[in-house]
Amino acid sequence: MEAKTPQEFFDEILPFRFKPEKAKGIDATIQLNVTGPHGGDWNVEIKDQKLTAQNGIRLSPKLTIGVSEADFLDIVNDKLSAQKAFFTGKIKFKGDIALALKLKDAGFL
């Protein structure tokens, strides 16, 4: 299934794509800021191999991700790797960059 909006990704795809076994040892809050017509702010918490995502802004996240809606959808629909997006300036990370690599393995990016 391909996400058509960021909200659809968080509501319908991420719960099935998340791999708890790959999230062992991750205890973090991630703030995601998506710009564009269907963009918005989401925060994702991974703790005890469980993931919860909700709309809104969390203060003091371990990692903040800034990305356009089009690039976010390309990343989550496997049309653009998060690494390539980072190196070409399409996605911005602030905070624990090593965490971003773990998120890929856990099925988030």
Biopython code that builds the backbone (N, CA, C, O; Angstrom):
import numpy as np
from Bio.PDB.StructureBuilder import StructureBuilder

atoms = [
    (1, "MET", "N", (0.845, -1.191, 0.000)),
    (1, "MET", "CA", (0.000, 0.000, 0.000)),
    (1, "MET", "C", (0.884, 1.245, 0.000)),
    (1, "MET", "O", (1.881, 1.309, 0.719)),
    (2, "GLU", "N", (0.519, 2.206, -0.791)),
    (2, "GLU", "CA", (1.290, 3.439, -0.902)),
    (2, "GLU", "C", (0.560, 4.580, -0.196)),
    (2, "GLU", "O", (-0.637, 4.783, -0.400)),
    (3, "ALA", "N", (1.289, 5.320, 0.632)),
    (3, "ALA", "CA", (0.704, 6.462, 1.339)),
    (3, "ALA", "C", (0.497, 7.615, 0.368)),
    (3, "ALA", "O", (1.379, 7.933, -0.430)),
    (4, "LYS", "N", (-0.683, 8.242, 0.442)),
    (4, "LYS", "CA", (-0.967, 9.403, -0.394)),
    (4, "LYS", "C", (-0.803, 10.707, 0.376)),
    (4, "LYS", "O", (-0.622, 11.769, -0.220)),
    (5, "THR", "N", (-0.867, 10.623, 1.711)),
    (5, "THR", "CA", (-0.648, 11.790, 2.569)),
    (5, "THR", "C", (0.155, 11.328, 3.786)),
    (5, "THR", "O", (0.145, 10.144, 4.121)),
    (6, "PRO", "N", (0.851, 12.256, 4.449)),
    (6, "PRO", "CA", (1.552, 11.872, 5.678)),
    (6, "PRO", "C", (0.597, 11.287, 6.728)),
    (6, "PRO", "O", (0.946, 10.320, 7.405)),
    (7, "GLN", "N", (-0.598, 11.863, 6.868)),
    (7, "GLN", "CA", (-1.555, 11.358, 7.862)),
    (7, "GLN", "C", (-1.925, 9.905, 7.568)),
    (7, "GLN", "O", (-2.018, 9.086, 8.482)),
    (8, "GLU", "N", (-2.134, 9.592, 6.292)),
    (8, "GLU", "CA", (-2.456, 8.213, 5.911)),
    (8, "GLU", "C", (-1.303, 7.274, 6.294)),
    (8, "GLU", "O", (-1.535, 6.158, 6.757)),
    (9, "PHE", "N", (-0.067, 7.731, 6.099)),
    (9, "PHE", "CA", (1.084, 6.912, 6.482)),
    (9, "PHE", "C", (1.043, 6.606, 7.977)),
    (9, "PHE", "O", (1.190, 5.452, 8.378)),
    (10, "PHE", "N", (0.842, 7.640, 8.807)),
    (10, "PHE", "CA", (0.847, 7.435, 10.256)),
    (10, "PHE", "C", (-0.331, 6.592, 10.723)),
    (10, "PHE", "O", (-0.181, 5.763, 11.620)),
    (11, "ASP", "N", (-1.503, 6.795, 10.124)),
    (11, "ASP", "CA", (-2.710, 6.083, 10.559)),
    (11, "ASP", "C", (-2.791, 4.650, 10.046)),
    (11, "ASP", "O", (-3.154, 3.745, 10.798)),
    (12, "GLU", "N", (-2.456, 4.434, 8.772)),
    (12, "GLU", "CA", (-2.757, 3.157, 8.143)),
    (12, "GLU", "C", (-1.556, 2.289, 7.774)),
    (12, "GLU", "O", (-1.697, 1.073, 7.649)),
    (13, "ILE", "N", (-0.390, 2.884, 7.600)),
    (13, "ILE", "CA", (0.752, 2.098, 7.127)),
    (13, "ILE", "C", (1.777, 1.837, 8.228)),
    (13, "ILE", "O", (2.216, 0.701, 8.409)),
    (14, "LEU", "N", (2.156, 2.873, 8.959)),
    (14, "LEU", "CA", (3.197, 2.727, 9.974)),
    (14, "LEU", "C", (2.903, 1.632, 11.007)),
    (14, "LEU", "O", (3.815, 0.882, 11.354)),
    (15, "PRO", "N", (1.665, 1.507, 11.513)),
    (15, "PRO", "CA", (1.422, 0.445, 12.505)),
    (15, "PRO", "C", (1.766, -0.965, 11.991)),
    (15, "PRO", "O", (2.148, -1.830, 12.779)),
    (16, "PHE", "N", (1.635, -1.198, 10.695)),
    (16, "PHE", "CA", (1.924, -2.514, 10.129)),
    (16, "PHE", "C", (3.383, -2.646, 9.691)),
    (16, "PHE", "O", (3.919, -3.752, 9.620)),
    (17, "ARG", "N", (4.011, -1.528, 9.403)),
    (17, "ARG", "CA", (5.382, -1.517, 8.904)),
    (17, "ARG", "C", (6.423, -1.529, 10.026)),
    (17, "ARG", "O", (7.565, -1.940, 9.820)),
    (18, "PHE", "N", (6.022, -1.080, 11.200)),
    (18, "PHE", "CA", (6.931, -1.011, 12.338)),
    (18, "PHE", "C", (7.388, -2.412, 12.726)),
    (18, "PHE", "O", (6.582, -3.339, 12.806)),
    (19, "LYS", "N", (8.692, -2.557, 12.966)),
    (19, "LYS", "CA", (9.273, -3.855, 13.332)),
    (19, "LYS", "C", (9.775, -3.776, 14.779)),
    (19, "LYS", "O", (10.896, -3.329, 15.020)),
    (20, "PRO", "N", (8.959, -4.205, 15.733)),
    (20, "PRO", "CA", (9.342, -4.088, 17.143)),
    (20, "PRO", "C", (10.680, -4.751, 17.459)),
    (20, "PRO", "O", (11.452, -4.240, 18.270)),
    (21, "GLU", "N", (10.952, -5.881, 16.824)),
    (21, "GLU", "CA", (12.203, -6.584, 17.107)),
    (21, "GLU", "C", (13.435, -5.764, 16.731)),
    (21, "GLU", "O", (14.513, -5.973, 17.289)),
    (22, "LYS", "N", (13.285, -4.837, 15.795)),
    (22, "LYS", "CA", (14.395, -3.971, 15.373)),
    (22, "LYS", "C", (14.475, -2.700, 16.228)),
    (22, "LYS", "O", (15.416, -1.917, 16.093)),
    (23, "ALA", "N", (13.493, -2.500, 17.099)),
    (23, "ALA", "CA", (13.457, -1.296, 17.931)),
    (23, "ALA", "C", (13.966, -1.574, 19.342)),
    (23, "ALA", "O", (13.823, -0.736, 20.232)),
    (24, "LYS", "N", (14.553, -2.737, 19.545)),
    (24, "LYS", "CA", (15.071, -3.088, 20.864)),
    (24, "LYS", "C", (16.136, -2.069, 21.278)),
    (24, "LYS", "O", (17.063, -1.783, 20.521)),
    (25, "GLY", "N", (15.990, -1.533, 22.477)),
    (25, "GLY", "CA", (16.956, -0.575, 22.985)),
    (25, "GLY", "C", (16.684, 0.872, 22.590)),
    (25, "GLY", "O", (17.369, 1.774, 23.072)),
    (26, "ILE", "N", (15.707, 1.115, 21.730)),
    (26, "ILE", "CA", (15.372, 2.490, 21.359)),
    (26, "ILE", "C", (14.357, 3.026, 22.368)),
    (26, "ILE", "O", (13.308, 2.426, 22.599)),
    (27, "ASP", "N", (14.694, 4.151, 22.951)),
    (27, "ASP", "CA", (13.793, 4.844, 23.866)),
    (27, "ASP", "C", (13.889, 6.314, 23.475)),
    (27, "ASP", "O", (14.753, 7.042, 23.963)),
    (28, "ALA", "N", (12.994, 6.742, 22.591)),
    (28, "ALA", "CA", (13.149, 8.085, 22.035)),
    (28, "ALA", "C", (11.833, 8.668, 21.570)),
    (28, "ALA", "O", (10.888, 7.957, 21.227)),
    (29, "THR", "N", (11.809, 9.997, 21.574)),
    (29, "THR", "CA", (10.721, 10.747, 20.966)),
    (29, "THR", "C", (11.289, 11.438, 19.741)),
    (29, "THR", "O", (12.341, 12.075, 19.798)),
    (30, "ILE", "N", (10.581, 11.302, 18.643)),
    (30, "ILE", "CA", (10.996, 11.898, 17.377)),
    (30, "ILE", "C", (9.928, 12.901, 16.963)),
    (30, "ILE", "O", (8.741, 12.576, 16.932)),
    (31, "GLN", "N", (10.350, 14.115, 16.647)),
    (31, "GLN", "CA", (9.438, 15.143, 16.157)),
    (31, "GLN", "C", (9.585, 15.225, 14.651)),
    (31, "GLN", "O", (10.694, 15.382, 14.140)),
    (32, "LEU", "N", (8.483, 15.121, 13.941)),
    (32, "LEU", "CA", (8.501, 15.182, 12.485)),
    (32, "LEU", "C", (7.691, 16.385, 12.037)),
    (32, "LEU", "O", (6.507, 16.498, 12.357)),
    (33, "ASN", "N", (8.330, 17.287, 11.292)),
    (33, "ASN", "CA", (7.666, 18.479, 10.779)),
    (33, "ASN", "C", (7.644, 18.383, 9.254)),
    (33, "ASN", "O", (8.682, 18.455, 8.596)),
    (34, "VAL", "N", (6.445, 18.218, 8.712)),
    (34, "VAL", "CA", (6.267, 18.043, 7.273)),
    (34, "VAL", "C", (5.612, 19.301, 6.709)),
    (34, "VAL", "O", (4.556, 19.726, 7.177)),
    (35, "THR", "N", (6.256, 19.896, 5.691)),
    (35, "THR", "CA", (5.689, 21.083, 5.054)),
    (35, "THR", "C", (4.947, 20.682, 3.789)),
    (35, "THR", "O", (5.301, 19.696, 3.144)),
    (36, "GLY", "N", (3.929, 21.438, 3.438)),
    (36, "GLY", "CA", (3.164, 21.161, 2.230)),
    (36, "GLY", "C", (1.681, 21.167, 2.515)),
    (36, "GLY", "O", (1.270, 21.331, 3.664)),
    (37, "PRO", "N", (0.862, 20.991, 1.475)),
    (37, "PRO", "CA", (-0.589, 21.103, 1.619)),
    (37, "PRO", "C", (-1.204, 20.122, 2.618)),
    (37, "PRO", "O", (-2.176, 20.463, 3.293)),
    (38, "HIS", "N", (-0.652, 18.906, 2.722)),
    (38, "HIS", "CA", (-1.167, 17.919, 3.675)),
    (38, "HIS", "C", (-0.159, 17.661, 4.785)),
    (38, "HIS", "O", (-0.209, 16.637, 5.466)),
    (39, "GLY", "N", (0.753, 18.609, 4.954)),
    (39, "GLY", "CA", (1.794, 18.476, 5.974)),
    (39, "GLY", "C", (1.243, 18.693, 7.365)),
    (39, "GLY", "O", (0.033, 18.784, 7.570)),
    (40, "GLY", "N", (2.149, 18.774, 8.310)),
    (40, "GLY", "CA", (1.762, 18.982, 9.696)),
    (40, "GLY", "C", (2.891, 18.553, 10.602)),
    (40, "GLY", "O", (4.011, 18.302, 10.156)),
    (41, "ASP", "N", (2.581, 18.474, 11.870)),
    (41, "ASP", "CA", (3.561, 18.080, 12.879)),
    (41, "ASP", "C", (3.079, 16.803, 13.550)),
    (41, "ASP", "O", (1.930, 16.702, 13.980)),
    (42, "TRP", "N", (3.977, 15.834, 13.630)),
    (42, "TRP", "CA", (3.692, 14.579, 14.297)),
    (42, "TRP", "C", (4.828, 14.280, 15.255)),
    (42, "TRP", "O", (5.976, 14.654, 15.014)),
    (43, "ASN", "N", (4.500, 13.608, 16.332)),
    (43, "ASN", "CA", (5.560, 13.112, 17.200)),
    (43, "ASN", "C", (5.377, 11.614, 17.344)),
    (43, "ASN", "O", (4.268, 11.095, 17.470)),
    (44, "VAL", "N", (6.508, 10.953, 17.319)),
    (44, "VAL", "CA", (6.534, 9.495, 17.381)),
    (44, "VAL", "C", (7.351, 9.110, 18.600)),
    (44, "VAL", "O", (8.462, 9.601, 18.798)),
    (45, "GLU", "N", (6.797, 8.239, 19.404)),
    (45, "GLU", "CA", (7.525, 7.751, 20.563)),
    (45, "GLU", "C", (7.763, 6.256, 20.396)),
    (45, "GLU", "O", (6.841, 5.488, 20.120)),
    (46, "ILE", "N", (9.006, 5.868, 20.569)),
    (46, "ILE", "CA", (9.368, 4.456, 20.547)),
    (46, "ILE", "C", (9.945, 4.138, 21.916)),
    (46, "ILE", "O", (10.938, 4.728, 22.343)),
    (47, "LYS", "N", (9.307, 3.196, 22.595)),
    (47, "LYS", "CA", (9.733, 2.810, 23.936)),
    (47, "LYS", "C", (9.269, 1.383, 24.186)),
    (47, "LYS", "O", (8.142, 1.020, 23.848)),
    (48, "ASP", "N", (10.132, 0.584, 24.774)),
    (48, "ASP", "CA", (9.796, -0.815, 25.075)),
    (48, "ASP", "C", (9.305, -1.558, 23.831)),
    (48, "ASP", "O", (8.377, -2.363, 23.909)),
    (49, "GLN", "N", (9.920, -1.288, 22.704)),
    (49, "GLN", "CA", (9.610, -1.931, 21.421)),
    (49, "GLN", "C", (8.174, -1.672, 20.956)),
    (49, "GLN", "O", (7.602, -2.461, 20.205)),
    (50, "LYS", "N", (7.599, -0.549, 21.416)),
    (50, "LYS", "CA", (6.269, -0.139, 20.968)),
    (50, "LYS", "C", (6.374, 1.246, 20.364)),
    (50, "LYS", "O", (7.211, 2.051, 20.773)),
    (51, "LEU", "N", (5.529, 1.519, 19.395)),
    (51, "LEU", "CA", (5.526, 2.814, 18.717)),
    (51, "LEU", "C", (4.165, 3.461, 18.849)),
    (51, "LEU", "O", (3.139, 2.815, 18.636)),
    (52, "THR", "N", (4.154, 4.737, 19.201)),
    (52, "THR", "CA", (2.921, 5.519, 19.175)),
    (52, "THR", "C", (3.209, 6.794, 18.392)),
    (52, "THR", "O", (4.258, 7.417, 18.557)),
    (53, "ALA", "N", (2.274, 7.164, 17.549)),
    (53, "ALA", "CA", (2.408, 8.378, 16.739)),
    (53, "ALA", "C", (1.159, 9.214, 16.932)),
    (53, "ALA", "O", (0.044, 8.692, 16.964)),
    (54, "GLN", "N", (1.357, 10.511, 17.061)),
    (54, "GLN", "CA", (0.214, 11.401, 17.208)),
    (54, "GLN", "C", (0.524, 12.768, 16.623)),
    (54, "GLN", "O", (1.684, 13.155, 16.481)),
    (55, "ASN", "N", (-0.531, 13.486, 16.288)),
    (55, "ASN", "CA", (-0.372, 14.846, 15.785)),
    (55, "ASN", "C", (0.106, 15.736, 16.915)),
    (55, "ASN", "O", (-0.212, 15.517, 18.083)),
    (56, "GLY", "N", (0.881, 16.749, 16.539)),
    (56, "GLY", "CA", (1.289, 17.732, 17.524)),
    (56, "GLY", "C", (2.792, 17.831, 17.665)),
    (56, "GLY", "O", (3.558, 17.118, 17.016)),
    (57, "ILE", "N", (3.184, 18.742, 18.537)),
    (57, "ILE", "CA", (4.603, 19.028, 18.758)),
    (57, "ILE", "C", (4.981, 18.574, 20.161)),
    (57, "ILE", "O", (4.280, 18.855, 21.133)),
    (58, "ARG", "N", (6.090, 17.874, 20.247)),
    (58, "ARG", "CA", (6.651, 17.449, 21.527)),
    (58, "ARG", "C", (7.879, 18.294, 21.825)),
    (58, "ARG", "O", (8.714, 18.507, 20.946)),
    (59, "LEU", "N", (7.991, 18.763, 23.025)),
    (59, "LEU", "CA", (9.165, 19.526, 23.426)),
    (59, "LEU", "C", (10.304, 18.562, 23.746)),
    (59, "LEU", "O", (10.075, 17.469, 24.263)),
    (60, "SER", "N", (11.506, 18.967, 23.443)),
    (60, "SER", "CA", (12.727, 18.212, 23.739)),
    (60, "SER", "C", (12.761, 16.801, 23.139)),
    (60, "SER", "O", (13.043, 15.839, 23.853)),
    (61, "PRO", "N", (12.478, 16.665, 21.843)),
    (61, "PRO", "CA", (12.609, 15.335, 21.240)),
    (61, "PRO", "C", (14.086, 14.965, 21.112)),
    (61, "PRO", "O", (14.961, 15.831, 21.122)),
    (62, "LYS", "N", (14.341, 13.688, 20.993)),
    (62, "LYS", "CA", (15.720, 13.216, 20.812)),
    (62, "LYS", "C", (16.181, 13.504, 19.383)),
    (62, "LYS", "O", (17.371, 13.688, 19.127)),
    (63, "LEU", "N", (15.215, 13.542, 18.454)),
    (63, "LEU", "CA", (15.518, 13.803, 17.049)),
    (63, "LEU", "C", (14.362, 14.599, 16.444)),
    (63, "LEU", "O", (13.194, 14.273, 16.656)),
    (64, "THR", "N", (14.702, 15.641, 15.693)),
    (64, "THR", "CA", (13.705, 16.402, 14.936)),
    (64, "THR", "C", (14.003, 16.212, 13.466)),
    (64, "THR", "O", (15.150, 16.325, 13.031)),
    (65, "ILE", "N", (12.958, 15.922, 12.700)),
    (65, "ILE", "CA", (13.091, 15.704, 11.264)),
    (65, "ILE", "C", (12.241, 16.743, 10.546)),
    (65, "ILE", "O", (11.058, 16.901, 10.846)),
    (66, "GLY", "N", (12.843, 17.446, 9.603)),
    (66, "GLY", "CA", (12.128, 18.418, 8.781)),
    (66, "GLY", "C", (12.196, 17.968, 7.331)),
    (66, "GLY", "O", (13.271, 17.654, 6.821)),
    (67, "VAL", "N", (11.040, 17.936, 6.665)),
    (67, "VAL", "CA", (10.989, 17.430, 5.295)),
    (67, "VAL", "C", (9.720, 17.944, 4.615)),
    (67, "VAL", "O", (8.716, 18.215, 5.273)),
    (68, "SER", "N", (9.780, 18.073, 3.289)),
    (68, "SER", "CA", (8.572, 18.458, 2.551)),
    (68, "SER", "C", (7.657, 17.238, 2.416)),
    (68, "SER", "O", (8.103, 16.093, 2.499)),
    (69, "GLU", "N", (6.389, 17.509, 2.210)),
    (69, "GLU", "CA", (5.414, 16.427, 2.048)),
    (69, "GLU", "C", (5.804, 15.508, 0.891)),
    (69, "GLU", "O", (5.760, 14.286, 1.031)),
    (70, "ALA", "N", (6.185, 16.085, -0.249)),
    (70, "ALA", "CA", (6.530, 15.275, -1.421)),
    (70, "ALA", "C", (7.722, 14.365, -1.136)),
    (70, "ALA", "O", (7.709, 13.187, -1.494)),
    (71, "ASP", "N", (8.754, 14.916, -0.488)),
    (71, "ASP", "CA", (9.934, 14.104, -0.183)),
    (71, "ASP", "C", (9.623, 13.054, 0.882)),
    (71, "ASP", "O", (10.114, 11.929, 0.795)),
    (72, "PHE", "N", (8.819, 13.401, 1.881)),
    (72, "PHE", "CA", (8.432, 12.433, 2.907)),
    (72, "PHE", "C", (7.707, 11.252, 2.273)),
    (72, "PHE", "O", (7.997, 10.096, 2.580)),
    (73, "LEU", "N", (6.759, 11.554, 1.384)),
    (73, "LEU", "CA", (6.012, 10.471, 0.734)),
    (73, "LEU", "C", (6.923, 9.622, -0.139)),
    (73, "LEU", "O", (6.754, 8.405, -0.200)),
    (74, "ASP", "N", (7.890, 10.243, -0.818)),
    (74, "ASP", "CA", (8.847, 9.462, -1.618)),
    (74, "ASP", "C", (9.668, 8.542, -0.718)),
    (74, "ASP", "O", (9.955, 7.404, -1.089)),
    (75, "ILE", "N", (10.045, 9.029, 0.459)),
    (75, "ILE", "CA", (10.840, 8.211, 1.387)),
    (75, "ILE", "C", (10.014, 7.043, 1.919)),
    (75, "ILE", "O", (10.467, 5.899, 1.860)),
    (76, "VAL", "N", (8.819, 7.302, 2.434)),
    (76, "VAL", "CA", (8.025, 6.223, 3.038)),
    (76, "VAL", "C", (7.445, 5.265, 1.998)),
    (76, "VAL", "O", (7.062, 4.143, 2.330)),
    (77, "ASN", "N", (7.380, 5.708, 0.735)),
    (77, "ASN", "CA", (6.906, 4.825, -0.333)),
    (77, "ASN", "C", (8.070, 4.182, -1.091)),
    (77, "ASN", "O", (7.886, 3.628, -2.176)),
    (78, "ASP", "N", (9.261, 4.263, -0.509)),
    (78, "ASP", "CA", (10.471, 3.629, -1.065)),
    (78, "ASP", "C", (10.855, 4.104, -2.460)),
    (78, "ASP", "O", (11.374, 3.330, -3.265)),
    (79, "LYS", "N", (10.599, 5.371, -2.742)),
    (79, "LYS", "CA", (11.023, 5.950, -4.023)),
    (79, "LYS", "C", (12.293, 6.782, -3.844)),
    (79, "LYS", "O", (12.947, 7.142, -4.823)),
    (80, "LEU", "N", (12.639, 7.085, -2.585)),
    (80, "LEU", "CA", (13.823, 7.885, -2.254)),
    (80, "LEU", "C", (14.342, 7.391, -0.916)),
    (80, "LEU", "O", (13.575, 7.269, 0.039)),
    (81, "SER", "N", (15.640, 7.104, -0.835)),
    (81, "SER", "CA", (16.185, 6.659, 0.449)),
    (81, "SER", "C", (16.374, 7.874, 1.352)),
    (81, "SER", "O", (16.676, 8.970, 0.880)),
    (82, "ALA", "N", (16.193, 7.667, 2.646)),
    (82, "ALA", "CA", (16.377, 8.747, 3.611)),
    (82, "ALA", "C", (17.820, 9.246, 3.574)),
    (82, "ALA", "O", (18.070, 10.437, 3.757)),
    (83, "GLN", "N", (18.778, 8.334, 3.336)),
    (83, "GLN", "CA", (20.184, 8.741, 3.251)),
    (83, "GLN", "C", (20.407, 9.679, 2.071)),
    (83, "GLN", "O", (21.060, 10.713, 2.211)),
    (84, "LYS", "N", (19.869, 9.321, 0.915)),
    (84, "LYS", "CA", (20.041, 10.171, -0.261)),
    (84, "LYS", "C", (19.341, 11.517, -0.037)),
    (84, "LYS", "O", (19.866, 12.564, -0.415)),
    (85, "ALA", "N", (18.166, 11.483, 0.572)),
    (85, "ALA", "CA", (17.436, 12.713, 0.862)),
    (85, "ALA", "C", (18.263, 13.609, 1.788)),
    (85, "ALA", "O", (18.281, 14.829, 1.624)),
    (86, "PHE", "N", (18.946, 12.998, 2.762)),
    (86, "PHE", "CA", (19.772, 13.768, 3.688)),
    (86, "PHE", "C", (20.950, 14.410, 2.950)),
    (86, "PHE", "O", (21.226, 15.598, 3.118)),
    (87, "PHE", "N", (21.633, 13.615, 2.139)),
    (87, "PHE", "CA", (22.830, 14.128, 1.460)),
    (87, "PHE", "C", (22.508, 15.146, 0.372)),
    (87, "PHE", "O", (23.381, 15.912, -0.037)),
    (88, "THR", "N", (21.265, 15.160, -0.099)),
    (88, "THR", "CA", (20.870, 16.147, -1.106)),
    (88, "THR", "C", (20.089, 17.310, -0.490)),
    (88, "THR", "O", (19.572, 18.164, -1.210)),
    (89, "GLY", "N", (20.006, 17.341, 0.846)),
    (89, "GLY", "CA", (19.366, 18.454, 1.537)),
    (89, "GLY", "C", (17.848, 18.423, 1.534)),
    (89, "GLY", "O", (17.214, 19.428, 1.855)),
    (90, "LYS", "N", (17.247, 17.282, 1.176)),
    (90, "LYS", "CA", (15.784, 17.197, 1.130)),
    (90, "LYS", "C", (15.164, 16.868, 2.482)),
    (90, "LYS", "O", (13.967, 17.064, 2.692)),
    (91, "ILE", "N", (15.985, 16.370, 3.387)),
    (91, "ILE", "CA", (15.512, 16.063, 4.736)),
    (91, "ILE", "C", (16.558, 16.600, 5.707)),
    (91, "ILE", "O", (17.760, 16.481, 5.470)),
    (92, "LYS", "N", (16.090, 17.187, 6.791)),
    (92, "LYS", "CA", (16.991, 17.779, 7.782)),
    (92, "LYS", "C", (16.797, 17.059, 9.110)),
    (92, "LYS", "O", (15.672, 16.837, 9.558)),
    (93, "PHE", "N", (17.904, 16.705, 9.720)),
    (93, "PHE", "CA", (17.881, 16.071, 11.035)),
    (93, "PHE", "C", (18.517, 17.010, 12.044)),
    (93, "PHE", "O", (19.535, 17.642, 11.761)),
    (94, "LYS", "N", (17.914, 17.098, 13.223)),
    (94, "LYS", "CA", (18.488, 17.888, 14.312)),
    (94, "LYS", "C", (18.435, 17.005, 15.556)),
    (94, "LYS", "O", (17.367, 16.557, 15.974)),
    (95, "GLY", "N", (19.595, 16.767, 16.131)),
    (95, "GLY", "CA", (19.638, 15.905, 17.310)),
    (95, "GLY", "C", (20.443, 14.652, 17.046)),
    (95, "GLY", "O", (21.498, 14.706, 16.414)),
    (96, "ASP", "N", (19.949, 13.525, 17.526)),
    (96, "ASP", "CA", (20.650, 12.248, 17.478)),
    (96, "ASP", "C", (20.562, 11.618, 16.074)),
    (96, "ASP", "O", (19.607, 10.912, 15.749)),
    (97, "ILE", "N", (21.585, 11.897, 15.261)),
    (97, "ILE", "CA", (21.600, 11.392, 13.874)),
    (97, "ILE", "C", (21.691, 9.866, 13.849)),
    (97, "ILE", "O", (21.113, 9.231, 12.967)),
    (98, "ALA", "N", (22.405, 9.271, 14.801)),
    (98, "ALA", "CA", (22.520, 7.807, 14.847)),
    (98, "ALA", "C", (21.138, 7.171, 15.022)),
    (98, "ALA", "O", (20.897, 6.069, 14.530)),
    (99, "LEU", "N", (20.246, 7.850, 15.708)),
    (99, "LEU", "CA", (18.884, 7.363, 15.897)),
    (99, "LEU", "C", (18.163, 7.249, 14.557)),
    (99, "LEU", "O", (17.381, 6.322, 14.345)),
    (100, "ALA", "N", (18.427, 8.192, 13.653)),
    (100, "ALA", "CA", (17.785, 8.167, 12.331)),
    (100, "ALA", "C", (18.100, 6.868, 11.600)),
    (100, "ALA", "O", (17.233, 6.322, 10.918)),
    (101, "LEU", "N", (19.316, 6.369, 11.730)),
    (101, "LEU", "CA", (19.688, 5.108, 11.080)),
    (101, "LEU", "C", (18.927, 3.936, 11.685)),
    (101, "LEU", "O", (18.534, 3.018, 10.965)),
    (102, "LYS", "N", (18.714, 3.954, 12.989)),
    (102, "LYS", "CA", (17.963, 2.884, 13.651)),
    (102, "LYS", "C", (16.488, 2.912, 13.231)),
    (102, "LYS", "O", (15.838, 1.869, 13.154)),
    (103, "LEU", "N", (15.971, 4.109, 12.962)),
    (103, "LEU", "CA", (14.563, 4.235, 12.569)),
    (103, "LEU", "C", (14.307, 3.534, 11.245)),
    (103, "LEU", "O", (13.239, 2.954, 11.045)),
    (104, "LYS", "N", (15.268, 3.584, 10.350)),
    (104, "LYS", "CA", (15.132, 2.914, 9.054)),
    (104, "LYS", "C", (14.957, 1.406, 9.278)),
    (104, "LYS", "O", (14.068, 0.780, 8.700)),
    (105, "ASP", "N", (15.810, 0.844, 10.115)),
    (105, "ASP", "CA", (15.718, -0.599, 10.408)),
    (105, "ASP", "C", (14.400, -0.976, 11.065)),
    (105, "ASP", "O", (13.871, -2.064, 10.837)),
    (106, "ALA", "N", (13.870, -0.065, 11.884)),
    (106, "ALA", "CA", (12.629, -0.343, 12.603)),
    (106, "ALA", "C", (11.386, -0.124, 11.735)),
    (106, "ALA", "O", (10.268, -0.359, 12.193)),
    (107, "GLY", "N", (11.568, 0.326, 10.484)),
    (107, "GLY", "CA", (10.443, 0.473, 9.579)),
    (107, "GLY", "C", (9.822, 1.853, 9.542)),
    (107, "GLY", "O", (8.782, 2.049, 8.914)),
    (108, "PHE", "N", (10.452, 2.822, 10.211)),
    (108, "PHE", "CA", (9.854, 4.162, 10.258)),
    (108, "PHE", "C", (10.231, 5.020, 9.064)),
    (108, "PHE", "O", (9.350, 5.644, 8.472)),
    (109, "LEU", "N", (11.489, 5.079, 8.686)),
    (109, "LEU", "CA", (11.918, 5.909, 7.541)),
    (109, "LEU", "C", (12.348, 5.047, 6.376)),
    (109, "LEU", "O", (12.739, 5.569, 5.333)),
]
sb = StructureBuilder()
sb.init_structure("model")
sb.init_model(0)
sb.init_chain("A")
sb.init_seg("    ")
for serial, (resi, resn, name, xyz) in enumerate(atoms, 1):
    if name == "N":
        sb.init_residue(resn, " ", resi, " ")
    sb.init_atom(name, np.array(xyz, "f"), 0.0, 1.0, " ", f" {name:<3s}", serial, name[0])
structure = sb.get_structure()
